[in-house]
Amino acid sequence: MDCIFCEIAKGNLNTEFIYEDDKVVAFHDLNPQAPIHFLVIPKEHIKSANHIDEDNLIVSHIFKVIKELANSMGFAEKGYRVINNCGEDGGQTVEHLHYHVLAGRNLQWPPG
């Protein structure tokens, strides 16, 4: 069986996409941590950041999509945070490469 993010990327779980192209999908997080909180995931199953090879351009594409969404959703100028959790100790709960995008409030550091 595929992972849950593979099922989402295939359109099998009735997830509303805020963005889709041939390489990635973006959708709202089910447990938002900010007024704007969505994920961008590759359609190809990549287990984590540790599994990206040097020939894979998916990360640059993901950041291009994040930039486009930040501009179109109107939060680019105010700022936003992009998070990638890698591995169990890094807080990764789904073993499929994904990036969280948070915006819409002042995001303090360190996170609290």
N, CA, C and O atoms as CSV, one atom per row, in Angstrom:
chain,resi,resn,atom,element,x,y,z
A,1,MET,N,N,0.840,-1.189,0.000
A,1,MET,CA,C,0.000,0.000,0.000
A,1,MET,C,C,0.882,1.249,0.000
A,1,MET,O,O,1.922,1.296,0.658
A,2,ASP,N,N,0.445,2.246,-0.747
A,2,ASP,CA,C,1.166,3.520,-0.799
A,2,ASP,C,C,1.018,4.281,0.503
A,2,ASP,O,O,0.122,4.006,1.301
A,3,CYS,N,N,1.901,5.232,0.707
A,3,CYS,CA,C,1.799,6.094,1.886
A,3,CYS,C,C,0.628,7.060,1.705
A,3,CYS,O,O,0.122,7.231,0.596
A,4,ILE,N,N,0.207,7.682,2.791
A,4,ILE,CA,C,-0.950,8.581,2.734
A,4,ILE,C,C,-0.704,9.751,1.790
A,4,ILE,O,O,-1.624,10.177,1.093
A,5,PHE,N,N,0.519,10.280,1.752
A,5,PHE,CA,C,0.782,11.400,0.845
A,5,PHE,C,C,0.787,10.944,-0.609
A,5,PHE,O,O,0.418,11.719,-1.492
A,6,CYS,N,N,1.193,9.713,-0.879
A,6,CYS,CA,C,1.086,9.188,-2.249
A,6,CYS,C,C,-0.385,9.101,-2.656
A,6,CYS,O,O,-0.745,9.446,-3.781
A,7,GLU,N,N,-1.232,8.638,-1.731
A,7,GLU,CA,C,-2.671,8.558,-2.011
A,7,GLU,C,C,-3.261,9.942,-2.251
A,7,GLU,O,O,-4.077,10.121,-3.154
A,8,ILE,N,N,-2.854,10.918,-1.450
A,8,ILE,CA,C,-3.324,12.292,-1.657
A,8,ILE,C,C,-2.877,12.794,-3.021
A,8,ILE,O,O,-3.681,13.344,-3.774
A,9,ALA,N,N,-1.596,12.607,-3.349
A,9,ALA,CA,C,-1.053,13.088,-4.619
A,9,ALA,C,C,-1.754,12.459,-5.817
A,9,ALA,O,O,-1.880,13.091,-6.866
A,10,LYS,N,N,-2.210,11.219,-5.665
A,10,LYS,CA,C,-2.933,10.536,-6.743
A,10,LYS,C,C,-4.392,10.973,-6.827
A,10,LYS,O,O,-5.097,10.600,-7.765
A,11,GLY,N,N,-4.849,11.760,-5.857
A,11,GLY,CA,C,-6.241,12.211,-5.856
A,11,GLY,C,C,-7.207,11.201,-5.290
A,11,GLY,O,O,-8.407,11.290,-5.548
A,12,ASN,N,N,-6.716,10.235,-4.522
A,12,ASN,CA,C,-7.558,9.155,-4.017
A,12,ASN,C,C,-8.264,9.461,-2.695
A,12,ASN,O,O,-9.088,8.663,-2.247
A,13,LEU,N,N,-7.961,10.602,-2.058
A,13,LEU,CA,C,-8.506,10.851,-0.722
A,13,LEU,C,C,-9.359,12.112,-0.619
A,13,LEU,O,O,-9.529,12.650,0.475
A,14,ASN,N,N,-9.893,12.586,-1.727
A,14,ASN,CA,C,-10.770,13.765,-1.729
A,14,ASN,C,C,-10.145,14.974,-1.049
A,14,ASN,O,O,-10.834,15.726,-0.361
A,15,THR,N,N,-8.868,15.159,-1.236
A,15,THR,CA,C,-8.171,16.325,-0.697
A,15,THR,C,C,-8.288,17.460,-1.699
A,15,THR,O,O,-8.033,17.280,-2.889
A,16,GLU,N,N,-8.677,18.633,-1.207
A,16,GLU,CA,C,-8.780,19.801,-2.078
A,16,GLU,C,C,-7.395,20.410,-2.256
A,16,GLU,O,O,-6.766,20.837,-1.288
A,17,PHE,N,N,-6.928,20.446,-3.490
A,17,PHE,CA,C,-5.620,21.011,-3.781
A,17,PHE,C,C,-5.728,22.522,-3.957
A,17,PHE,O,O,-6.661,23.024,-4.584
A,18,ILE,N,N,-4.757,23.234,-3.394
A,18,ILE,CA,C,-4.669,24.662,-3.676
A,18,ILE,C,C,-3.718,24.903,-4.843
A,18,ILE,O,O,-3.649,26.003,-5.393
A,19,TYR,N,N,-2.981,23.845,-5.213
A,19,TYR,CA,C,-2.089,23.905,-6.361
A,19,TYR,C,C,-1.822,22.478,-6.820
A,19,TYR,O,O,-1.718,21.558,-6.008
A,20,GLU,N,N,-1.714,22.310,-8.135
A,20,GLU,CA,C,-1.298,21.018,-8.692
A,20,GLU,C,C,-0.646,21.249,-10.040
A,20,GLU,O,O,-1.120,22.052,-10.843
A,21,ASP,N,N,0.444,20.539,-10.282
A,21,ASP,CA,C,1.041,20.461,-11.603
A,21,ASP,C,C,1.517,19.022,-11.808
A,21,ASP,O,O,1.118,18.132,-11.057
A,22,ASP,N,N,2.342,18.787,-12.788
A,22,ASP,CA,C,2.766,17.415,-13.073
A,22,ASP,C,C,3.755,16.861,-12.053
A,22,ASP,O,O,4.005,15.656,-12.034
A,23,LYS,N,N,4.330,17.731,-11.193
A,23,LYS,CA,C,5.350,17.287,-10.243
A,23,LYS,C,C,4.927,17.327,-8.778
A,23,LYS,O,O,5.389,16.507,-7.984
A,24,VAL,N,N,4.052,18.274,-8.403
A,24,VAL,CA,C,3.716,18.486,-6.999
A,24,VAL,C,C,2.238,18.800,-6.814
A,24,VAL,O,O,1.527,19.153,-7.756
A,25,VAL,N,N,1.802,18.658,-5.558
A,25,VAL,CA,C,0.492,19.159,-5.142
A,25,VAL,C,C,0.680,19.938,-3.845
A,25,VAL,O,O,1.625,19.701,-3.092
A,26,ALA,N,N,-0.236,20.872,-3.599
A,26,ALA,CA,C,-0.245,21.633,-2.352
A,26,ALA,C,C,-1.658,21.593,-1.795
A,26,ALA,O,O,-2.636,21.674,-2.539
A,27,PHE,N,N,-1.754,21.466,-0.471
A,27,PHE,CA,C,-3.056,21.377,0.183
A,27,PHE,C,C,-2.934,21.875,1.614
A,27,PHE,O,O,-1.846,21.885,2.190
A,28,HIS,N,N,-4.068,22.291,2.185
A,28,HIS,CA,C,-4.084,22.819,3.544
A,28,HIS,C,C,-3.793,21.713,4.561
A,28,HIS,O,O,-4.221,20.571,4.395
A,29,ASP,N,N,-3.058,22.075,5.614
A,29,ASP,CA,C,-2.753,21.142,6.696
A,29,ASP,C,C,-4.014,20.877,7.510
A,29,ASP,O,O,-4.794,21.797,7.758
A,30,LEU,N,N,-4.222,19.631,7.927
A,30,LEU,CA,C,-5.402,19.271,8.730
A,30,LEU,C,C,-5.334,19.818,10.153
A,30,LEU,O,O,-6.363,19.953,10.815
A,31,ASN,N,N,-4.135,20.132,10.627
A,31,ASN,CA,C,-3.941,20.655,11.975
A,31,ASN,C,C,-3.116,21.942,11.885
A,31,ASN,O,O,-1.947,21.956,12.270
A,32,PRO,N,N,-3.722,23.026,11.376
A,32,PRO,CA,C,-2.947,24.237,11.102
A,32,PRO,C,C,-2.340,24.859,12.352
A,32,PRO,O,O,-2.965,24.911,13.411
A,33,GLN,N,N,-1.112,25.325,12.199
A,33,GLN,CA,C,-0.373,25.965,13.277
A,33,GLN,C,C,-0.261,27.475,13.071
A,33,GLN,O,O,0.389,28.162,13.857
A,34,ALA,N,N,-0.884,27.984,12.030
A,34,ALA,CA,C,-0.902,29.412,11.716
A,34,ALA,C,C,-2.154,29.662,10.866
A,34,ALA,O,O,-2.737,28.717,10.336
A,35,PRO,N,N,-2.571,30.928,10.733
A,35,PRO,CA,C,-3.750,31.210,9.901
A,35,PRO,C,C,-3.630,30.662,8.475
A,35,PRO,O,O,-4.623,30.244,7.879
A,36,ILE,N,N,-2.429,30.666,7.946
A,36,ILE,CA,C,-2.158,30.030,6.650
A,36,ILE,C,C,-1.160,28.912,6.921
A,36,ILE,O,O,-0.060,29.158,7.417
A,37,HIS,N,N,-1.549,27.683,6.593
A,37,HIS,CA,C,-0.659,26.534,6.799
A,37,HIS,C,C,-1.020,25.483,5.755
A,37,HIS,O,O,-2.084,24.867,5.812
A,38,PHE,N,N,-0.130,25.298,4.821
A,38,PHE,CA,C,-0.335,24.269,3.797
A,38,PHE,C,C,0.939,23.489,3.579
A,38,PHE,O,O,2.018,23.896,4.011
A,39,LEU,N,N,0.802,22.354,2.898
A,39,LEU,CA,C,1.927,21.493,2.573
A,39,LEU,C,C,2.116,21.445,1.071
A,39,LEU,O,O,1.157,21.523,0.304
A,40,VAL,N,N,3.360,21.316,0.668
A,40,VAL,CA,C,3.696,21.068,-0.732
A,40,VAL,C,C,4.473,19.763,-0.760
A,40,VAL,O,O,5.481,19.610,-0.069
A,41,ILE,N,N,3.991,18.819,-1.571
A,41,ILE,CA,C,4.613,17.493,-1.641
A,41,ILE,C,C,4.861,17.099,-3.096
A,41,ILE,O,O,4.091,17.466,-3.984
A,42,PRO,N,N,5.928,16.360,-3.334
A,42,PRO,CA,C,6.128,15.840,-4.690
A,42,PRO,C,C,5.167,14.682,-4.949
A,42,PRO,O,O,4.814,13.939,-4.033
A,43,LYS,N,N,4.754,14.539,-6.192
A,43,LYS,CA,C,3.925,13.392,-6.558
A,43,LYS,C,C,4.740,12.100,-6.511
A,43,LYS,O,O,4.212,11.037,-6.184
A,44,GLU,N,N,6.005,12.196,-6.833
A,44,GLU,CA,C,6.910,11.042,-6.742
A,44,GLU,C,C,7.186,10.752,-5.272
A,44,GLU,O,O,7.412,11.675,-4.490
A,45,HIS,N,N,7.170,9.485,-4.894
A,45,HIS,CA,C,7.469,9.141,-3.507
A,45,HIS,C,C,8.969,9.267,-3.268
A,45,HIS,O,O,9.779,8.548,-3.854
A,46,ILE,N,N,9.311,10.206,-2.389
A,46,ILE,CA,C,10.677,10.375,-1.896
A,46,ILE,C,C,10.543,10.336,-0.388
A,46,ILE,O,O,9.810,11.145,0.181
A,47,LYS,N,N,11.222,9.430,0.268
A,47,LYS,CA,C,11.012,9.172,1.692
A,47,LYS,C,C,11.309,10.384,2.571
A,47,LYS,O,O,10.536,10.677,3.483
A,48,SER,N,N,12.394,11.088,2.324
A,48,SER,CA,C,12.764,12.246,3.139
A,48,SER,C,C,13.818,13.052,2.399
A,48,SER,O,O,14.238,12.688,1.301
A,49,ALA,N,N,14.245,14.156,3.015
A,49,ALA,CA,C,15.311,14.968,2.427
A,49,ALA,C,C,16.590,14.156,2.264
A,49,ALA,O,O,17.396,14.443,1.379
A,50,ASN,N,N,16.783,13.156,3.101
A,50,ASN,CA,C,17.956,12.291,2.991
A,50,ASN,C,C,17.934,11.415,1.743
A,50,ASN,O,O,18.941,10.788,1.413
A,51,HIS,N,N,16.811,11.363,1.053
A,51,HIS,CA,C,16.672,10.483,-0.104
A,51,HIS,C,C,16.586,11.244,-1.427
A,51,HIS,O,O,16.178,10.686,-2.445
A,52,ILE,N,N,16.970,12.509,-1.404
A,52,ILE,CA,C,17.015,13.297,-2.640
A,52,ILE,C,C,18.402,13.126,-3.232
A,52,ILE,O,O,19.403,13.354,-2.553
A,53,ASP,N,N,18.468,12.723,-4.504
A,53,ASP,CA,C,19.785,12.594,-5.116
A,53,ASP,C,C,20.143,13.893,-5.847
A,53,ASP,O,O,19.288,14.750,-6.069
A,54,GLU,N,N,21.400,14.018,-6.209
A,54,GLU,CA,C,21.888,15.264,-6.794
A,54,GLU,C,C,21.278,15.576,-8.150
A,54,GLU,O,O,21.352,16.718,-8.604
A,55,ASP,N,N,20.678,14.594,-8.807
A,55,ASP,CA,C,20.067,14.820,-10.112
A,55,ASP,C,C,18.598,15.227,-9.999
A,55,ASP,O,O,17.981,15.585,-11.003
A,56,ASN,N,N,18.037,15.177,-8.808
A,56,ASN,CA,C,16.622,15.470,-8.633
A,56,ASN,C,C,16.431,16.965,-8.401
A,56,ASN,O,O,17.004,17.528,-7.467
A,57,LEU,N,N,15.640,17.601,-9.235
A,57,LEU,CA,C,15.403,19.040,-9.156
A,57,LEU,C,C,14.106,19.377,-8.427
A,57,LEU,O,O,13.627,20.508,-8.514
A,58,ILE,N,N,13.532,18.414,-7.711
A,58,ILE,CA,C,12.216,18.619,-7.111
A,58,ILE,C,C,12.227,19.720,-6.057
A,58,ILE,O,O,11.256,20.468,-5.946
A,59,VAL,N,N,13.292,19.836,-5.289
A,59,VAL,CA,C,13.311,20.849,-4.226
A,59,VAL,C,C,13.254,22.253,-4.818
A,59,VAL,O,O,12.519,23.100,-4.311
A,60,SER,N,N,14.007,22.515,-5.867
A,60,SER,CA,C,13.942,23.842,-6.485
A,60,SER,C,C,12.552,24.095,-7.056
A,60,SER,O,O,12.051,25.218,-6.993
A,61,HIS,N,N,11.931,23.068,-7.609
A,61,HIS,CA,C,10.569,23.231,-8.127
A,61,HIS,C,C,9.592,23.525,-6.984
A,61,HIS,O,O,8.730,24.395,-7.113
A,62,ILE,N,N,9.724,22.809,-5.880
A,62,ILE,CA,C,8.850,23.041,-4.725
A,62,ILE,C,C,8.984,24.486,-4.246
A,62,ILE,O,O,7.975,25.138,-3.975
A,63,PHE,N,N,10.200,24.993,-4.139
A,63,PHE,CA,C,10.380,26.370,-3.680
A,63,PHE,C,C,9.855,27.386,-4.696
A,63,PHE,O,O,9.399,28.463,-4.310
A,64,LYS,N,N,9.915,27.061,-5.973
A,64,LYS,CA,C,9.302,27.926,-6.992
A,64,LYS,C,C,7.791,27.975,-6.775
A,64,LYS,O,O,7.191,29.049,-6.831
A,65,VAL,N,N,7.177,26.826,-6.530
A,65,VAL,CA,C,5.733,26.767,-6.278
A,65,VAL,C,C,5.383,27.531,-5.006
A,65,VAL,O,O,4.401,28.272,-4.984
A,66,ILE,N,N,6.172,27.362,-3.949
A,66,ILE,CA,C,5.911,28.088,-2.697
A,66,ILE,C,C,5.943,29.596,-2.956
A,66,ILE,O,O,5.074,30.322,-2.474
A,67,LYS,N,N,6.922,30.067,-3.699
A,67,LYS,CA,C,7.019,31.493,-4.028
A,67,LYS,C,C,5.778,31.953,-4.786
A,67,LYS,O,O,5.215,33.002,-4.471
A,68,GLU,N,N,5.349,31.185,-5.778
A,68,GLU,CA,C,4.155,31.541,-6.556
A,68,GLU,C,C,2.909,31.598,-5.667
A,68,GLU,O,O,2.098,32.516,-5.787
A,69,LEU,N,N,2.763,30.610,-4.775
A,69,LEU,CA,C,1.608,30.602,-3.881
A,69,LEU,C,C,1.666,31.761,-2.888
A,69,LEU,O,O,0.641,32.380,-2.604
A,70,ALA,N,N,2.840,32.056,-2.363
A,70,ALA,CA,C,2.983,33.184,-1.431
A,70,ALA,C,C,2.566,34.489,-2.106
A,70,ALA,O,O,1.902,35.324,-1.492
A,71,ASN,N,N,2.948,34.660,-3.351
A,71,ASN,CA,C,2.559,35.867,-4.086
A,71,ASN,C,C,1.058,35.874,-4.394
A,71,ASN,O,O,0.386,36.882,-4.176
A,72,SER,N,N,0.539,34.772,-4.891
A,72,SER,CA,C,-0.872,34.750,-5.284
A,72,SER,C,C,-1.818,34.795,-4.089
A,72,SER,O,O,-2.938,35.292,-4.204
A,73,MET,N,N,-1.376,34.279,-2.938
A,73,MET,CA,C,-2.216,34.295,-1.739
A,73,MET,C,C,-2.002,35.569,-0.908
A,73,MET,O,O,-2.698,35.786,0.083
A,74,GLY,N,N,-1.042,36.407,-1.311
A,74,GLY,CA,C,-0.879,37.718,-0.718
A,74,GLY,C,C,-0.076,37.807,0.565
A,74,GLY,O,O,-0.203,38.793,1.291
A,75,PHE,N,N,0.746,36.816,0.870
A,75,PHE,CA,C,1.534,36.903,2.104
A,75,PHE,C,C,3.041,36.981,1.858
A,75,PHE,O,O,3.818,36.967,2.813
A,76,ALA,N,N,3.458,37.061,0.622
A,76,ALA,CA,C,4.893,37.065,0.318
A,76,ALA,C,C,5.614,38.247,0.958
A,76,ALA,O,O,6.698,38.077,1.516
A,77,GLU,N,N,5.038,39.419,0.888
A,77,GLU,CA,C,5.721,40.600,1.413
A,77,GLU,C,C,5.819,40.608,2.929
A,77,GLU,O,O,6.820,41.073,3.475
A,78,LYS,N,N,4.807,40.104,3.620
A,78,LYS,CA,C,4.827,40.064,5.083
A,78,LYS,C,C,5.768,38.985,5.596
A,78,LYS,O,O,6.345,39.128,6.674
A,79,GLY,N,N,5.926,37.923,4.846
A,79,GLY,CA,C,6.836,36.852,5.226
A,79,GLY,C,C,6.123,35.558,5.576
A,79,GLY,O,O,4.913,35.519,5.797
A,80,TYR,N,N,6.917,34.513,5.618
A,80,TYR,CA,C,6.393,33.172,5.882
A,80,TYR,C,C,7.535,32.263,6.290
A,80,TYR,O,O,8.708,32.618,6.169
A,81,ARG,N,N,7.174,31.085,6.776
A,81,ARG,CA,C,8.159,30.082,7.192
A,81,ARG,C,C,7.940,28.814,6.372
A,81,ARG,O,O,6.805,28.406,6.126
A,82,VAL,N,N,9.045,28.201,5.956
A,82,VAL,CA,C,9.016,26.914,5.259
A,82,VAL,C,C,9.748,25.919,6.139
A,82,VAL,O,O,10.882,26.159,6.553
A,83,ILE,N,N,9.090,24.791,6.426
A,83,ILE,CA,C,9.653,23.788,7.328
A,83,ILE,C,C,9.679,22.429,6.640
A,83,ILE,O,O,8.710,22.015,6.004
A,84,ASN,N,N,10.812,21.748,6.783
A,84,ASN,CA,C,10.925,20.359,6.364
A,84,ASN,C,C,11.461,19.569,7.548
A,84,ASN,O,O,12.561,19.835,8.033
A,85,ASN,N,N,10.691,18.608,8.008
A,85,ASN,CA,C,11.140,17.720,9.077
A,85,ASN,C,C,11.732,16.478,8.429
A,85,ASN,O,O,11.156,15.918,7.496
A,86,CYS,N,N,12.893,16.048,8.933
A,86,CYS,CA,C,13.590,14.916,8.333
A,86,CYS,C,C,13.895,13.882,9.405
A,86,CYS,O,O,14.657,14.147,10.335
A,87,GLY,N,N,13.300,12.711,9.274
A,87,GLY,CA,C,13.547,11.614,10.198
A,87,GLY,C,C,12.773,11.747,11.498
A,87,GLY,O,O,12.196,12.792,11.800
A,88,GLU,N,N,12.777,10.673,12.247
A,88,GLU,CA,C,12.007,10.594,13.490
A,88,GLU,C,C,12.392,11.682,14.489
A,88,GLU,O,O,11.515,12.360,15.024
A,89,ASP,N,N,13.671,11.860,14.747
A,89,ASP,CA,C,14.103,12.879,15.705
A,89,ASP,C,C,13.877,14.290,15.180
A,89,ASP,O,O,13.820,15.238,15.963
A,90,GLY,N,N,13.750,14.439,13.881
A,90,GLY,CA,C,13.460,15.737,13.279
A,90,GLY,C,C,11.984,16.059,13.247
A,90,GLY,O,O,11.591,17.139,12.805
A,91,GLY,N,N,11.162,15.131,13.714
A,91,GLY,CA,C,9.714,15.375,13.768
A,91,GLY,C,C,8.945,14.946,12.534
A,91,GLY,O,O,7.775,15.303,12.395
A,92,GLN,N,N,9.560,14.192,11.632
A,92,GLN,CA,C,8.865,13.739,10.430
A,92,GLN,C,C,7.905,12.625,10.802
A,92,GLN,O,O,8.332,11.578,11.289
A,93,THR,N,N,6.608,12.834,10.580
A,93,THR,CA,C,5.599,11.832,10.935
A,93,THR,C,C,5.064,11.071,9.729
A,93,THR,O,O,4.475,10.001,9.887
A,94,VAL,N,N,5.260,11.607,8.521
A,94,VAL,CA,C,4.879,10.905,7.292
A,94,VAL,C,C,6.143,10.744,6.469
A,94,VAL,O,O,6.806,11.730,6.147
A,95,GLU,N,N,6.479,9.515,6.127
A,95,GLU,CA,C,7.712,9.237,5.383
A,95,GLU,C,C,7.511,9.488,3.897
A,95,GLU,O,O,7.538,8.569,3.078
A,96,HIS,N,N,7.310,10.747,3.580
A,96,HIS,CA,C,7.187,11.239,2.205
A,96,HIS,C,C,7.632,12.698,2.281
A,96,HIS,O,O,7.085,13.476,3.062
A,97,LEU,N,N,8.614,13.066,1.479
A,97,LEU,CA,C,9.148,14.424,1.491
A,97,LEU,C,C,8.003,15.432,1.430
A,97,LEU,O,O,7.129,15.332,0.569
A,98,HIS,N,N,8.010,16.399,2.339
A,98,HIS,CA,C,6.993,17.445,2.315
A,98,HIS,C,C,7.502,18.696,3.015
A,98,HIS,O,O,8.354,18.644,3.902
A,99,TYR,N,N,6.954,19.808,2.587
A,99,TYR,CA,C,7.321,21.111,3.132
A,99,TYR,C,C,6.067,21.791,3.662
A,99,TYR,O,O,5.063,21.905,2.959
A,100,HIS,N,N,6.140,22.240,4.914
A,100,HIS,CA,C,5.070,23.017,5.525
A,100,HIS,C,C,5.325,24.490,5.217
A,100,HIS,O,O,6.463,24.950,5.305
A,101,VAL,N,N,4.293,25.225,4.862
A,101,VAL,CA,C,4.383,26.665,4.669
A,101,VAL,C,C,3.411,27.303,5.652
A,101,VAL,O,O,2.215,27.013,5.633
A,102,LEU,N,N,3.942,28.188,6.522
A,102,LEU,CA,C,3.134,28.860,7.540
A,102,LEU,C,C,3.242,30.361,7.351
A,102,LEU,O,O,4.319,30.894,7.083
A,103,ALA,N,N,2.096,31.044,7.499
A,103,ALA,CA,C,2.063,32.501,7.342
A,103,ALA,C,C,0.806,33.037,8.010
A,103,ALA,O,O,-0.018,32.283,8.530
A,104,GLY,N,N,0.682,34.358,7.983
A,104,GLY,CA,C,-0.536,34.984,8.483
A,104,GLY,C,C,-0.449,35.465,9.922
A,104,GLY,O,O,-1.423,35.990,10.463
A,105,ARG,N,N,0.708,35.288,10.544
A,105,ARG,CA,C,0.937,35.824,11.888
A,105,ARG,C,C,2.440,35.951,12.085
A,105,ARG,O,O,3.226,35.434,11.292
A,106,ASN,N,N,2.831,36.643,13.148
A,106,ASN,CA,C,4.239,36.776,13.474
A,106,ASN,C,C,4.725,35.428,13.999
A,106,ASN,O,O,4.254,34.957,15.034
A,107,LEU,N,N,5.647,34.820,13.302
A,107,LEU,CA,C,6.182,33.508,13.659
A,107,LEU,C,C,7.467,33.698,14.451
A,107,LEU,O,O,8.518,33.988,13.879
A,108,GLN,N,N,7.384,33.538,15.740
A,108,GLN,CA,C,8.512,33.761,16.623
A,108,GLN,C,C,9.560,32.659,16.491
A,108,GLN,O,O,9.269,31.559,16.021
A,109,TRP,N,N,10.787,32.975,16.915
A,109,TRP,CA,C,11.853,31.983,16.963
A,109,TRP,C,C,12.555,32.068,18.302
A,109,TRP,O,O,12.878,33.182,18.715
A,110,PRO,N,N,12.812,31.008,19.000
A,110,PRO,CA,C,12.446,29.656,18.584
A,110,PRO,C,C,10.939,29.446,18.685
A,110,PRO,O,O,10.252,30.121,19.451
A,111,PRO,N,N,10.435,28.484,17.888
A,111,PRO,CA,C,8.990,28.225,17.916
A,111,PRO,C,C,8.540,27.806,19.305
A,111,PRO,O,O,9.269,27.132,20.034
A,112,GLY,N,N,7.359,28.205,19.653
A,112,GLY,CA,C,6.879,27.895,20.999
A,112,GLY,C,C,5.656,27.096,21.068
A,112,GLY,O,O,5.180,26.789,22.162
